[in-house]
Amino acid sequence: MASPFPGMDPYLEDPSIWPSVHHLLITHIGTTLNSLLPPCYVATFQERVFVAGADREIYPDVLVREGPEIGTLSASSRGSELAAIGDPPWLIATADDEVVEPFIELRTAAGDQRVVTVIEVLSPRNKAAGFEGRRLYRQKQREVLASDAHLLEIDLLRSGQHTVAAPREALLRRGPYRYLVSLSRRNQRHRCEVWGILLSSPLPRVSVPLTGTDPDVILDLQAVWQQVYAAGAFRRIIDYTQPPAIPLDDDDARWAEGHLRRSGYRGWTSAEVQGTAADSKTTDAGEKGPP
């Protein structure tokens, strides 16, 4: 089943869902490129590994303790028992977790298998200020930008720090966006090609550069996204009658509300049905009207 949104589905930015989304995006981008690339290139799957410990915390709602019920204690023993319990502490996990972040490298298929293009799909850890995942990502970004490889960065997360190579100040002057794809070509580091994406827009067809005179491969991100949504069976676990875990701004929230209602994912009141019928011009092209 397809997502109800025309492009990026903001419900999939939920931190509990995103790891599956990220894994499937990397997998389907890689397999799609291998079906499109000339025989002298291959898309390979790589991993960046780091240890995450300090950013993992546990805050219990209640500290549960076995013992006699308070009501069974005498007044004197009840006071001493309460003093022994004390105030509930925070519990901080000390075990380090190994985090694996996949990415894609396009390589020449013969000889030394030289890296031609690096493709990254950003994760929340890459965009979280002060965390190891962001430090390592930025380090890798600098290394690629200093090399002879192209860098294609796909950011489908609204929250977090600006991270792609394209400068944020320049992007804001070009117009509004919610999601980004940034391409830095190896011989044109002074500029980036950027696809700014609105919530109401389909994901773009982006250029994936190769070497020499070989033409760019065109990657249809919307087609890949549809494969990802179906493969992850996300419709089974998403409740579109509720707001997304990562809140939308006011304009996007209003648009999403109307879009989901017109698509049949949320109900309408009788007054809203009448209002929509009187203003049919506001119904998005190709969408169903209110049920």
C-alpha positions as CSV (number, residue, x, y, z in Angstrom):
1,M,0.0,0.0,0.0
2,A,1.3,3.5,-0.9
3,S,1.8,6.3,1.5
4,P,-1.0,8.9,1.5
5,F,1.5,11.7,1.0
6,P,2.7,12.8,-2.5
7,G,6.3,12.7,-1.4
8,M,8.1,12.4,2.0
9,D,5.8,11.0,4.7
10,P,6.4,13.0,7.9
11,Y,5.1,10.1,10.0
12,L,8.2,8.1,9.1
13,E,10.5,10.7,10.8
14,D,9.4,9.1,14.1
15,P,12.7,8.0,15.8
16,S,11.2,4.6,16.6
17,I,10.5,4.0,12.8
18,W,13.4,5.8,11.2
19,P,16.1,3.0,11.5
20,S,13.9,0.8,9.3
21,V,13.3,3.6,6.9
22,H,17.1,4.4,6.7
23,H,18.0,0.8,6.1
24,L,15.5,0.3,3.4
25,L,16.4,3.6,1.7
26,I,20.0,2.6,1.5
27,T,19.1,-0.9,0.2
28,H,16.7,0.3,-2.5
29,I,18.9,3.2,-3.6
30,G,21.8,0.8,-4.1
31,T,19.9,-1.9,-5.9
32,T,18.2,0.7,-8.1
33,L,21.5,2.3,-9.1
34,N,23.0,-1.1,-9.9
35,S,20.1,-1.7,-12.3
36,L,20.9,1.7,-14.0
37,L,24.7,2.0,-13.9
38,P,26.8,1.2,-16.9
39,P,28.7,-2.2,-16.5
40,C,31.9,-0.4,-15.6
41,Y,30.4,0.9,-12.3
42,V,28.9,-0.7,-9.2
43,A,27.1,0.6,-6.2
44,T,28.6,-0.9,-3.0
45,F,27.2,-0.9,0.5
46,Q,29.5,0.4,3.2
47,E,29.2,1.0,7.0
48,R,30.3,3.6,9.4
49,V,30.6,2.2,13.0
50,F,30.9,4.2,16.2
51,V,30.1,3.7,19.9
52,A,27.2,5.6,21.4
53,G,27.0,5.7,25.2
54,A,26.6,9.1,26.6
55,D,23.5,9.9,24.4
56,R,21.6,6.9,25.8
57,E,19.7,7.7,29.0
58,I,16.9,6.0,31.0
59,Y,14.5,8.1,33.1
60,P,12.1,5.8,35.0
61,D,8.7,7.1,35.9
62,V,8.7,5.2,39.2
63,L,11.4,3.4,41.2
64,V,9.7,0.1,42.2
65,R,11.0,-1.5,45.4
66,E,9.9,-4.8,47.0
67,G,9.0,-4.7,50.7
68,P,6.1,-4.5,53.1
69,E,3.2,-2.2,52.2
70,I,3.4,1.2,53.9
71,G,0.0,0.7,55.4
72,T,1.2,-2.3,57.5
73,L,4.0,-0.4,59.2
74,S,3.8,1.3,62.6
75,A,4.2,5.1,62.7
76,S,7.8,4.9,63.9
77,S,8.9,2.2,61.5
78,R,7.0,4.0,58.6
79,G,9.1,7.1,59.0
80,S,12.4,5.1,59.0
81,E,11.2,3.1,56.0
82,L,10.4,6.2,54.0
83,A,13.8,7.7,54.9
84,A,15.5,4.5,53.7
85,I,13.8,4.6,50.3
86,G,14.9,8.2,49.6
87,D,14.1,10.1,46.4
88,P,14.0,8.1,43.1
89,P,17.2,8.6,41.2
90,W,17.8,8.9,37.4
91,L,19.3,5.7,36.0
92,I,22.0,6.3,33.4
93,A,23.0,3.4,31.1
94,T,26.7,2.9,31.2
95,A,26.9,0.1,28.6
96,D,28.2,1.4,25.3
97,D,26.1,0.6,22.2
98,E,27.8,0.0,18.8
99,V,26.0,2.0,16.2
100,V,26.3,1.0,12.5
101,E,25.3,3.6,9.8
102,P,25.2,2.3,6.2
103,F,26.0,4.4,3.2
104,I,26.7,3.8,-0.5
105,E,29.8,4.2,-2.6
106,L,29.7,4.1,-6.4
107,R,33.0,2.5,-7.5
108,T,34.6,1.6,-10.8
109,A,34.0,-2.1,-11.3
110,A,37.5,-3.0,-12.6
111,G,41.0,-2.4,-11.4
112,D,41.4,-0.6,-8.1
113,Q,37.6,0.0,-7.8
114,R,38.1,3.7,-7.3
115,V,35.4,5.5,-5.3
116,V,33.5,7.8,-7.7
117,T,30.5,9.0,-5.7
118,V,29.5,8.7,-2.0
119,I,25.8,8.7,-1.3
120,E,24.6,9.4,2.3
121,V,21.1,9.3,3.8
122,L,21.2,11.4,6.9
123,S,20.1,9.9,10.3
124,P,19.0,11.8,13.4
125,R,22.4,11.1,15.0
126,N,24.2,12.9,12.1
127,K,22.1,16.0,12.8
128,A,22.3,16.0,16.6
129,A,24.6,18.7,18.0
130,G,27.3,17.4,20.3
131,F,26.9,13.7,19.5
132,E,29.6,11.3,18.2
133,G,27.4,10.3,15.2
134,R,27.5,13.9,14.0
135,R,31.2,14.4,14.6
136,L,32.0,11.3,12.6
137,Y,29.6,12.3,9.8
138,R,31.1,15.7,9.5
139,Q,34.6,14.3,9.5
140,K,33.7,11.9,6.7
141,Q,32.0,14.8,4.8
142,R,35.2,16.8,5.0
143,E,37.2,13.9,3.7
144,V,35.0,13.3,0.7
145,L,34.9,17.0,-0.1
146,A,38.7,17.0,-0.1
147,S,38.9,14.0,-2.4
148,D,38.1,13.3,-6.1
149,A,34.7,11.8,-5.3
150,H,31.3,13.4,-5.7
151,L,29.1,13.7,-2.6
152,L,25.3,13.2,-2.8
153,E,23.5,13.8,0.5
154,I,19.8,13.0,1.1
155,D,18.2,14.7,4.1
156,L,14.6,13.6,4.7
157,L,14.5,14.8,8.3
158,R,13.1,18.2,9.4
159,S,14.6,18.2,12.9
160,G,18.2,18.6,13.9
161,Q,21.1,20.7,12.8
162,H,21.7,21.7,9.2
163,T,24.3,19.2,8.0
164,V,24.5,18.9,4.2
165,A,27.4,20.6,2.4
166,A,25.2,23.3,0.8
167,P,25.3,26.4,3.1
168,R,22.1,27.0,5.0
169,E,22.1,30.8,4.5
170,A,22.2,30.4,0.7
171,L,19.4,27.9,0.8
172,L,17.1,30.1,2.8
173,R,17.6,32.9,0.2
174,R,16.3,30.5,-2.5
175,G,13.0,29.7,-0.9
176,P,11.3,27.5,1.6
177,Y,12.0,23.8,1.9
178,R,11.4,20.9,4.4
179,Y,13.8,18.3,3.0
180,L,17.0,18.5,1.0
181,V,19.1,16.7,-1.5
182,S,22.6,18.2,-2.0
183,L,25.1,17.3,-4.6
184,S,28.7,18.5,-4.5
185,R,30.6,17.5,-7.7
186,R,34.3,16.8,-7.4
187,N,35.4,19.5,-9.9
188,Q,32.8,22.1,-8.8
189,R,33.3,22.4,-5.0
190,H,32.6,26.1,-5.2
191,R,28.9,25.3,-5.7
192,C,26.3,22.7,-4.8
193,E,23.3,21.5,-6.8
194,V,20.4,21.3,-4.4
195,W,16.8,20.0,-4.6
196,G,14.7,21.7,-2.0
197,I,11.6,19.7,-1.2
198,L,8.2,20.8,0.3
199,L,5.9,18.4,2.2
200,S,3.3,18.8,-0.6
201,S,5.8,17.9,-3.3
202,P,7.0,14.5,-4.7
203,L,10.6,13.6,-4.1
204,P,12.8,14.7,-7.0
205,R,14.7,12.9,-9.8
206,V,18.3,13.7,-8.9
207,S,21.5,13.4,-10.8
208,V,24.2,10.9,-9.8
209,P,27.5,11.9,-11.4
210,L,30.0,9.4,-12.7
211,T,33.5,10.0,-14.1
212,G,35.0,11.4,-17.3
213,T,32.5,11.9,-20.1
214,D,30.0,9.3,-18.7
215,P,26.6,11.0,-18.3
216,D,24.9,11.3,-15.0
217,V,22.6,8.5,-13.9
218,I,19.1,9.8,-12.9
219,L,17.8,8.5,-9.6
220,D,14.0,8.8,-9.2
221,L,13.8,9.2,-5.4
222,Q,10.0,9.1,-5.5
223,A,9.9,5.7,-7.1
224,V,12.5,4.5,-4.6
225,W,10.4,5.9,-1.7
226,Q,7.3,4.0,-2.9
227,Q,9.3,0.8,-2.8
228,V,10.6,1.6,0.7
229,Y,7.1,2.3,2.0
230,A,5.7,-0.9,0.6
231,A,8.7,-3.0,1.7
232,G,8.5,-1.7,5.3
233,A,4.8,-2.3,5.6
234,F,4.6,1.0,7.4
235,R,0.9,1.4,6.8
236,R,0.4,-1.3,9.4
237,I,2.0,0.6,12.2
238,I,1.2,4.3,11.4
239,D,-2.0,5.9,12.8
240,Y,-2.7,8.8,10.4
241,T,-5.6,10.0,12.7
242,Q,-3.0,11.3,15.1
243,P,-0.3,14.0,14.6
244,P,3.2,12.8,13.6
245,A,5.8,12.3,16.3
246,I,7.9,15.1,14.9
247,P,5.5,18.1,14.9
248,L,4.7,20.0,11.7
249,D,4.7,23.7,11.6
250,D,1.3,25.4,11.4
251,D,1.1,25.7,7.6
252,D,2.2,22.1,7.0
253,A,0.0,20.9,9.8
254,R,-3.1,22.5,8.1
255,W,-2.1,21.2,4.7
256,A,-1.5,17.7,6.1
257,E,-4.8,17.7,7.9
258,G,-6.8,18.6,4.8
259,H,-4.8,16.2,2.6
260,L,-5.4,13.3,4.9
261,R,-9.1,14.0,5.1
262,R,-9.4,14.4,1.3
263,S,-7.5,11.1,1.0
264,G,-9.9,9.3,3.3
265,Y,-7.4,8.8,6.2
266,R,-9.3,11.1,8.6
267,G,-13.0,11.8,9.1
268,W,-15.0,14.9,8.3
269,T,-17.7,16.8,10.2
270,S,-20.9,17.6,8.3
271,A,-19.9,21.3,8.3
272,E,-16.5,20.6,6.8
273,V,-18.0,18.4,4.1
274,Q,-20.4,21.3,3.1
275,G,-17.5,23.8,3.2
276,T,-15.3,21.6,1.0
277,A,-18.1,21.0,-1.5
278,A,-18.6,24.8,-1.8
279,D,-14.9,25.3,-2.3
280,S,-14.0,22.4,-4.6
281,K,-11.2,24.3,-6.2
282,T,-9.1,23.7,-3.1
283,T,-9.2,19.9,-3.5
284,D,-5.8,18.7,-4.7
285,A,-5.7,17.3,-8.2
286,G,-5.9,13.5,-8.3
287,E,-7.1,13.2,-4.7
288,K,-10.3,11.8,-3.5
289,G,-12.8,14.2,-2.0
290,P,-14.2,13.8,1.5
291,P,-15.9,10.4,2.2
